Amino acid sequence: MGRLRVLLLYGGRSAEHDVSRTTAVAVARALDPARYEVVPVAITTDGRWLLSGSARAAIEGGPAALPSALPIDGTPARGLGDLVAEPSSRAGLDVDVVFPLLHGPYGEDGTVQGLFELADLPYVGSGVLGSAVAMDKITAKRLFAAAGLATPRHVAFRDGGDLDGFVARAEHELGYPCFVKPSNMGSSVGVSKAWNAEQLAAACRRALEYDEWLLVEEAVTGREIELAVLGDDPPEVSVPGEVVPGDEFYSYADKYESDEAELLAPAPLTDAQADEAHSLAVRAFEACRCEAMARVDLFLEEPGRGFVVNEVNTIPGFTPISMYPRLWEVSGVPYPQLIDRLIELALARHARRAQRAGRQR
């Protein structure tokens, strides 16, 4: 059997474009060239799909030839506009599986997953539903509440409403400090901490630059605990890890630009705490109907409420300083084996769905 052709999809239209390019380098480095042929496809910030010859040359040149971020260049990826119209031909791209590394909107939110479903292409990660609901913080928190999971107190706002009235409401219900977050964004993009009404109003206006919806959330005084989930029948969960931010909170710079944040893996927890965190990760993963891969973020409020569920990330960072691969490494799944498992899960899900679709015809 020949090598599997993996379409490595990176870049994208969201504010997390640069994060995606960095993540793509780490994944490309981990794909065994004896098993996989990598077809790098870049998406520009204005939505053009490019077959990147320079990225492919760098990947084929080995780890030393890889830049810090895969380039956004190349020729138009022929046939991608016809993915849905001609799925049987793979739209001119003879690939076996897609590995999407598109953080944020138009990539992590179910949109591109829907495209690949329509095109009958296997792809790594959660499906349309899990991707969409986990990406939207407000919807995810509603699902956590429905599943009986504790989550930080919050209030939601939609652009076009009475912002002054909302600020007064958030101030009354949550107090200060509090966090403001775009509902449909990740990697801490657009997130601000507010200590008074003036800062809160400014933070809301900033968040609305990224999404039509935002939420204001109480500032939880507690430890940041993260777990990595793999598979879905049943899901496997890594040992817990702990983030000790180098910034005032675990910011974009902490995650991708500096080594100041301390990532403890495994986290210094009691056995009982680790067991509880494991159970909560599974429940949060399943509440959002996730599949294959996610990082579940918890807060541990000591003393106080104990664990509360913060969010689920369906395309977590894969950079060298990211928690998801580090947790699996500590749990006995090295990075290359993790990539293999994710691709195997994608192919197996596609085969299951194809069999069911065949029975329905």
Secondary structure by P-SEA (a helix, b strand, c coil): ccbbbbbccccccccaaaaaaaaaaaaaaacccccbbbbbbbbcccccccccaaaaaaaaaccccccccccccccccccccccccccccccccccccccccccccccccaaaaaaaaaaccccccccaaaaaaaacaaaaaaaaaaaccccccccccccccaaaaaaaaaaacccccbbbbcccccccccbbbbccaaaaaaaaaaaaacccbbbbbccccbbbbbbbbccccccccccbbbbbccccccccccccccccbbbbccccccaaaaaaaaaaaaaaaaaaccccbbbbbbbbccccccbbbcccccccccccccaaaaaaaaacccaaaaaaaaaaaaaaaaaaaaaaaaaac
